[in-house]
């Protein structure tokens, strides 16, 4: 993206790859397509180190590995293409891929995304038969191609939180019920983003304002004054607060955990 070379991203969606994918066929195809040995080892490590557990009476019992299939959301379907002639090659590979592995590329969910000024984009999309997308796009739950400090990447989190509150405001909830929903659901909606991006102060203030209004039952059509200052509400329970997490502090803790793991877990990818 920084080089300025016109290219496209091809995002392919594989139907039912989680339980149909043959690993030998996958790595053979990657080798024939020119992926280096080091890259193939990385991908093999990603798909072969998965462990699953079965819940028995509500408790996990043991862990077991797999020898077939991919996890949902494995990032093996994002291809960067610089020359449009390669799309024909990719289309041919997709046909052989479907024949050999028994899988099917879901064209309806696949996209071709331009990077820079790309001419004849509709023609390129017609070669693969997929849709045309735009950057930034959501990939593995993250905004791909967006500036990490841009407040707009938090819009999906704000919309989810407002949608939850809109559905709950028609319920007759006590203060205890509102607090339970706030701590169990509203505070958890942003955890994934908080562990990856630095939250802008303006976004943190807006999310906390949504939580504060919901706790005290204040909406656009019926405003209610808060009974206690918000900073006191967020104090720990031991300090006579309600133990609600502040987004800024929680964000620092989650990002700091990556630094701790980087220094302590030397054997992980």
C-alpha positions as CSV (number, residue, x, y, z in Angstrom):
1,X,0.0,0.0,0.0
2,X,2.8,2.4,0.8
3,X,4.7,1.6,-2.5
4,X,1.9,3.1,-4.5
5,X,2.0,0.3,-7.1
6,X,-1.6,-0.4,-8.4
7,X,-2.7,-3.8,-7.4
8,X,-5.7,-5.7,-6.1
9,X,-6.5,-7.8,-3.1
10,X,-8.4,-11.0,-3.8
11,X,-10.4,-12.2,-0.8
12,X,-11.7,-15.7,-1.3
13,X,-14.3,-17.4,0.9
14,X,-14.1,-21.2,1.1
15,X,-17.3,-23.0,1.8
16,X,-17.1,-25.4,4.8
17,X,-13.3,-25.3,4.9
18,X,-13.4,-25.9,8.7
19,X,-14.1,-29.6,8.3
20,X,-13.3,-30.5,4.6
21,X,-9.8,-29.1,3.9
22,X,-7.1,-31.6,3.2
23,X,-3.8,-30.3,4.6
24,X,-1.6,-32.2,2.1
25,X,-3.5,-30.7,-0.8
26,X,-3.3,-27.3,0.7
27,X,0.5,-27.2,1.2
28,X,1.0,-28.9,-2.2
29,X,-0.9,-26.2,-3.9
30,X,1.0,-23.5,-2.0
31,X,4.3,-25.0,-3.1
32,X,3.2,-25.2,-6.7
33,X,2.0,-21.5,-6.6
34,X,5.5,-20.5,-5.4
35,X,5.1,-19.9,-1.7
36,X,8.4,-20.2,0.1
37,X,9.3,-23.0,2.4
38,X,9.4,-20.7,5.5
39,X,6.0,-19.3,4.7
40,X,4.6,-22.8,4.3
41,X,6.0,-23.9,7.7
42,X,4.4,-20.9,9.3
43,X,1.0,-21.8,7.8
44,X,1.4,-25.4,8.8
45,X,2.1,-24.4,12.3
46,X,-1.0,-22.2,12.3
47,X,-3.3,-25.0,11.2
48,X,-1.7,-28.0,12.9
49,X,-1.4,-26.7,16.5
50,X,-5.1,-26.2,17.1
51,X,-6.6,-28.0,20.1
52,X,-10.2,-28.6,20.9
53,X,-12.1,-29.6,24.0
54,X,-15.5,-31.1,24.6
55,X,-17.9,-29.8,27.2
56,X,-19.2,-32.6,29.4
57,X,-21.9,-31.4,31.9
58,X,-20.7,-27.9,31.4
59,X,-17.0,-28.6,32.0
60,X,-14.3,-29.0,29.4
61,X,-12.8,-32.6,29.3
62,X,-9.3,-32.9,27.9
63,X,-8.0,-31.5,24.6
64,X,-7.4,-33.2,21.3
65,X,-5.8,-32.1,18.0
66,X,-7.1,-32.4,14.4
67,X,-5.6,-33.7,11.2
68,X,-8.1,-32.3,8.7
69,X,-9.9,-29.0,8.1
70,X,-9.3,-25.3,9.0
71,X,-10.4,-23.1,11.9
72,X,-13.1,-20.7,10.9
73,X,-11.4,-17.4,10.1
74,X,-8.0,-18.9,9.1
75,X,-6.2,-16.1,7.1
76,X,-5.3,-18.3,4.1
77,X,-7.7,-16.7,1.7
78,X,-6.2,-13.2,1.3
79,X,-4.1,-12.9,-1.9
80,X,-2.2,-9.8,-3.2
81,X,-2.1,-9.5,-7.0
82,X,-0.1,-6.9,-8.9
83,X,-0.9,-7.9,-12.5
84,X,-4.4,-8.6,-13.9
85,X,-3.1,-11.5,-16.0
86,X,-2.5,-13.3,-12.8
87,X,-6.3,-13.3,-12.1
88,X,-6.8,-15.7,-15.0
89,X,-4.1,-18.0,-13.4
90,X,-5.9,-17.7,-10.0
91,X,-9.2,-18.6,-11.7
92,X,-7.7,-21.7,-13.2
93,X,-6.1,-22.6,-9.9
94,X,-9.5,-22.2,-8.2
95,X,-11.0,-24.7,-10.7
96,X,-8.3,-27.3,-10.0
97,X,-8.5,-26.5,-6.3
98,X,-12.2,-27.3,-6.2
99,X,-11.7,-30.5,-8.2
100,X,-8.8,-31.8,-6.0
101,X,-9.9,-30.9,-2.6
102,X,-13.7,-31.2,-3.0
103,X,-14.1,-27.6,-1.6
104,X,-16.0,-24.8,-3.3
105,X,-15.1,-21.1,-3.5
106,X,-18.1,-19.1,-2.4
107,X,-18.1,-16.4,-5.1
108,X,-21.0,-14.6,-3.5
109,X,-18.8,-13.8,-0.4
110,X,-15.5,-13.3,-2.2
111,X,-14.3,-9.8,-3.1
112,X,-11.7,-8.1,-5.3
113,X,-10.4,-4.9,-3.6
114,X,-8.3,-2.3,-5.5
115,X,-5.2,-0.7,-4.0
116,X,-4.4,2.5,-5.7
117,X,-5.8,3.5,-9.1
118,X,-6.8,0.3,-10.9
119,X,-8.3,0.5,-14.3
120,X,-11.0,-1.9,-15.6
121,X,-11.9,-3.0,-12.1
122,X,-15.3,-4.4,-13.2
123,X,-13.6,-6.4,-15.9
124,X,-11.2,-7.9,-13.4
125,X,-14.1,-8.8,-11.1
126,X,-15.8,-10.4,-14.0
127,X,-12.8,-12.7,-14.6
128,X,-13.3,-14.2,-11.1
129,X,-17.0,-13.6,-11.0
130,X,-16.8,-11.9,-7.5
131,X,-17.9,-8.6,-6.1
132,X,-15.9,-5.4,-5.9
133,X,-15.0,-4.2,-2.4
134,X,-13.3,-1.1,-1.0
135,X,-10.7,-0.4,1.7
136,X,-11.0,-0.4,4.6
137,X,-12.7,-3.7,4.8
138,X,-13.4,-6.1,7.7
139,X,-11.1,-9.2,7.7
140,X,-11.0,-11.6,10.6
141,X,-13.0,-9.1,12.6
142,X,-10.5,-6.2,12.0
143,X,-10.7,-3.2,9.8
144,X,-8.0,-4.0,7.1
145,X,-6.5,-1.0,5.4
146,X,-7.7,1.7,7.9
147,X,-5.5,4.0,9.9
148,X,-5.3,2.5,13.4
149,X,-5.8,5.9,15.1
150,X,-8.9,6.8,13.0
151,X,-11.9,7.1,15.3
152,X,-14.2,5.8,12.5
153,X,-12.9,2.2,12.9
154,X,-14.8,2.1,16.2
155,X,-18.1,2.9,14.6
156,X,-19.2,-0.8,14.4
157,X,-18.6,-1.0,18.2
158,X,-20.6,2.1,18.9
159,X,-23.4,0.9,16.7
160,X,-23.5,-2.5,18.4
161,X,-23.7,-0.9,21.8
162,X,-26.4,1.5,20.8
163,X,-28.4,-1.3,19.2
164,X,-28.2,-3.3,22.4
165,X,-29.3,-0.4,24.5
166,X,-32.2,0.4,22.1
167,X,-33.5,-3.1,22.5
168,X,-33.2,-3.1,26.3
169,X,-34.8,0.3,27.0
170,X,-38.3,-1.2,26.3
171,X,-37.8,-3.7,29.1
172,X,-38.7,-2.9,32.7
173,X,-35.2,-3.3,34.3
174,X,-34.2,-2.5,37.9
175,X,-30.9,-0.8,38.6
176,X,-29.4,-4.2,39.5
177,X,-30.6,-5.7,36.2
178,X,-29.1,-2.8,34.2
179,X,-25.8,-3.1,36.0
180,X,-25.7,-6.8,35.2
181,X,-26.3,-6.3,31.5
182,X,-23.8,-3.4,31.5
183,X,-21.0,-5.5,33.0
184,X,-21.7,-8.7,31.2
185,X,-22.6,-7.5,27.7
186,X,-21.9,-3.8,27.0
187,X,-18.4,-3.8,28.6
188,X,-17.5,-6.9,26.5
189,X,-18.5,-5.7,23.1
190,X,-15.3,-3.7,22.6
191,X,-12.8,-6.2,24.2
192,X,-11.5,-7.5,20.9
193,X,-10.8,-4.0,19.5
194,X,-9.4,-2.9,22.8
195,X,-6.8,-5.6,22.7
196,X,-5.6,-4.5,19.2
197,X,-5.9,-0.7,18.9
198,X,-5.4,2.3,21.0
199,X,-8.8,3.7,21.8
200,X,-9.1,7.5,21.1
201,X,-10.3,9.5,24.1
202,X,-13.3,10.8,22.2
203,X,-14.4,7.2,21.5
204,X,-13.9,6.1,25.1
205,X,-15.9,9.1,26.3
206,X,-18.8,8.2,24.0
207,X,-18.8,4.5,25.0
208,X,-18.9,5.5,28.6
209,X,-21.6,8.0,28.0
210,X,-23.8,5.2,26.5
211,X,-23.1,3.0,29.5
212,X,-23.8,5.8,32.0
213,X,-27.1,6.8,30.3
214,X,-28.2,3.1,30.2
215,X,-27.4,2.6,33.9
216,X,-29.4,5.6,35.1
217,X,-32.2,5.0,32.5
218,X,-31.6,8.2,30.7
219,X,-32.6,8.3,27.0
220,X,-33.4,11.0,24.4
221,X,-37.1,11.0,25.2
222,X,-36.6,10.8,29.0
223,X,-33.5,12.4,30.5
224,X,-32.6,11.5,34.1
225,X,-29.8,13.0,36.1
226,X,-27.0,10.6,37.3
227,X,-27.3,9.9,41.0
228,X,-23.5,9.4,41.5
229,X,-20.5,10.7,39.7
230,X,-19.3,8.3,37.0
231,X,-15.7,8.1,38.3
232,X,-17.0,6.9,41.7
233,X,-19.3,4.4,39.9
234,X,-16.2,2.9,38.3
235,X,-14.4,2.4,41.6
236,X,-13.7,-1.2,42.6
237,X,-16.4,-2.9,44.6
238,X,-14.0,-3.0,47.6
239,X,-13.9,0.8,47.4
240,X,-17.7,1.0,47.5
241,X,-18.0,1.4,43.7
242,X,-19.8,-0.8,41.2
243,X,-16.6,-2.2,39.5
244,X,-17.4,-1.0,36.0
245,X,-14.3,-1.0,33.8
246,X,-13.0,2.3,32.4
247,X,-12.2,1.8,28.7
248,X,-8.9,3.8,28.7
249,X,-7.4,1.7,31.6
250,X,-8.8,-1.6,30.2
251,X,-7.3,-0.7,26.8
252,X,-3.8,-0.1,28.4
253,X,-4.0,-3.4,30.3
254,X,-4.9,-5.4,27.2
255,X,-2.2,-3.9,25.1
256,X,0.3,-4.3,27.8
257,X,-0.5,-8.0,27.9
258,X,1.0,-8.3,24.4
259,X,4.3,-6.9,25.6
260,X,4.3,-9.3,28.5
261,X,3.6,-12.3,26.2
262,X,6.2,-11.1,23.8
263,X,8.8,-11.2,26.5
264,X,7.7,-14.4,28.3
265,X,6.3,-16.7,25.6
266,X,9.3,-17.2,23.4
267,X,8.2,-20.4,21.8
268,X,4.9,-19.2,20.4
269,X,4.4,-17.8,16.9
